[in-house]
Amino acid sequence: MERLVYLDHAATTPMRPEAVEAMLPFLTERYANPSGAHRFARDARRAVDEARDEVAAVIGCRPGEVVFTGCGTESDNTAITGAVSRVGGRALCPAAEHHAVLHVVERLGGIVVGVDAAGRVDLDALADALDDTVAVVSVMAVNNEVGTINDLAAVSALVRERAPRALLHTDAVQASCWLDLRTLWPQVDLLALSGHKFGGPKGVGVLAVREGTPVDPLIVGGGQERDRRSGTHNVAGIVALAVALAATDAERPAETRRIAELRARLVGGLLAQLDGVRETVPPELKVAGSAHVMFEDIENEALLYLLDEAGVCASAASACSSGAMDPSHVLAAMGVERSWAGGALRMTLGRTTTAEEVDLAVEAVVDAVRNLRARGRTPVAP
Ligand code: PLP
């Protein structure tokens, strides 16, 4: 395959070699179903149990609180739908949540509260909306589009004070590479992760459920995961997820420093060479891996096309909304003007990102923006 500059780590990450290696035996000779009674099944069950221990150690929860799911979307759906179904009451989330949360809350007729100019939940609006009719509050740890970090300690304090009956869920899918999950877990009752965002495989996720938290399962059947998520375990995926999460956790402090420097080089390079560009959220409010900029009077569809031609993989809104170029609901919630929001570019860095790639990306973006602006000013020949 041609060499690409991959700056779309928030969409998905390349698998870690050690995670690929860990999963292979469970796709070949160790293929047993862990729910069985024989020794072969017990071998698979042991692998799932060990993975559960590893994941629990990184989250800082108990192994019994780890529920393996099919993806981050399923974890979010389970937390919100499961809480409303069991407890009764309304769901609540901020307007900048990933659709895996926002669409669930909307479908349940829940409450959507505003965010500030950086995309953080508006704490005054949250306080006003909280009462004893609220069953579950879902606030993402890190925004997938602009990289902003929510203050979960402040959110948690408000929820506990104003709606003591409500469960607090966090979508931590975009936090796993950049924040110590042990600092998030004490604030919440439920926490969602997705394997493919930290070097694990696609199609496997985690929902941490604090012991005693009343949540109905989304998927019922064989009663796996102590009746919290039925379906035969994806043993290979679970094993690989745990290996990837443990490695991510061990490397996080050094990687965060390295990637923060590369991000500064990327954004700094663009700001130095181009006019009519601004960084959407100040770096101190966001995670290291996220570079989000906006170009005035540029259509990001055209920009992404030119970047793709140059071999640079980036995105406009979140790629999870399947390539759609509609104006981003996150930027709209943040109050960004349409003339800037249309020229939004998300470049997300990760474990495999190098300084050389960053320099190539700066060059490609500068060329593409100049090209588009020159075209805009050149009268089209009849
Ligand atoms: N939540 C956030 C914040 C995400 O960024 C994503 C994926 O992009 C998801 C949830 C969905 O995760 P999955 O792709 O595992 O369904």
Boltz pocket constraint, residues with backbone or C-beta under 6 A from the ligand:
constraints:
  - pocket:
      binder: B
      contacts: [[A, 10], [A, 11], [A, 70], [A, 71], [A, 72], [A, 73], [A, 74], [A, 76], [A, 98], [A, 100], [A, 140], [A, 142], [A, 143], [A, 144], [A, 171], [A, 173], [A, 174], [A, 193], [A, 194], [A, 195], [A, 196], [A, 203], [A, 204], [A, 205], [A, 320]]
      max_distance: 6.0
